[in-house]
Amino acid sequence: MDKPRVLVVGYGTIGQRLADGVALQKDMELVGVVDVAPTLSTRALYESGMPYRLFVVAPEQRAAFDEIGIPVSGTLDDVLGEVDIVLDSTPGGVGRKNKELYQARGVKAIFQGGEKNDIVDVFFHGYANYEKGIGKDYLKLTSCNTTGLIRAVDCLDRAVGVER
């Protein structure tokens, strides 16, 4: 594999940051972003010259974008065949449904902190349990609040041990 081909599903506050971050990396390729409606984020994407291809989840969502002139490259199902991994930043609960699509297409995924832990192989934090995430197909990242807590607890655990 040359560069991993990445898709961001859910183009809100988190999704925008993920897409921008992936686009800046030299060792991965951003294939596009997916959203369900012409939100403030997708309108800003359009106004900035469409630096990323935009996809909708379902075909019937395309009409709302067409109505205001925002070009759509296809559906989530169309683009899943072009990617190696999805960064799913959809609202909590939506990722569970999306995972079924990812599994059916053989695409790995990383879910945001609002998703339930039971849909992933590892509740992942690069500082505290990096090794457990290696080779897994589905990870969930910690939320920003949890990240700070994990760093503090991990330091205590390494220094003196934490039972609970």
C-alpha positions, 0 to 999 in steps of 0.5 A: 500500500502506498498511502492509506486512503482516508474518508471522514464521515461526519463533517461537523466540528470534529470532522472538519479538524480531522479532514484538515489534519489528514489533508496536511499529512504527507503519508496519507490521502484524504479521499473526501468527506461525507455529510447528510445536509448542507450545514454551516460546515459544508457551506464553508467547504463550498465557499472555500473552493471545495478543497475536498470531495463531498459525499452524502450518506443516502442518495435522497440527501443530494437534492438539498445540496443541489438546490443551493449549488453545492456539488456532491461526488456521490454517496457513502456507499460509492466512496467506500470502495475507494478507501482503506479507513474511515474516521467516523465523527458522526454523532453518538449512535450513528457510528454503530449503524455506519459500522455495518456498512464499513464491515460489509465493505471491508473498511477499517474505522476509527470512531469518535469519543461519543460512540459506545465502547462495545462497537469497537475492538479497543477503546484507544488512547495512543499514550496509554494503550497504543500497543492494544490498537495495533492490528485492530480493525475498529478503534474508538478514540477517547474524548478530549476530557477523557484524554486528560484524565487518562494521561494523569491516571496512566502516570499514577498507575506507572508510578505507584499502581492504580487498582480502580 
